[in-house]
Amino acid sequence: MNSMQQTAIRKKSFRRNAAERKGTMKIYLYGMICGSNSFRLNEFPKPDEYSEIQQYARFIGGETGTCATVLSSLGAEVRIERACQ
């Protein structure tokens, strides 16, 4: 079995275990939530060069938004209150 197959098996097991844990952790988060932009390039440009964007995606971000996304994927029940500036 190669490393990609082992990784796929671990991911399936992890997701199944996360589903079993759903709601067992209740977490309250307070902090910054903002949008994050992600750009996919064919190759990283060298200094004074450019690379065309192949794919663009917008995600929830910021310290609290990213944390909430990860904790939720691990099965936690997450509540968020954002900090205003």
Secondary structure as GFF3:
##gff-version 3
##sequence-region A 1 85
A	DSSP	alpha_helix	3	21	.	.	.	ID=ss1
A	DSSP	beta_strand	25	31	.	.	.	ID=ss2
A	DSSP	beta_strand	34	41	.	.	.	ID=ss3
A	DSSP	beta_strand	53	61	.	.	.	ID=ss4
A	DSSP	alpha_helix	62	73	.	.	.	ID=ss5
A	DSSP	beta_strand	76	82	.	.	.	ID=ss6
###
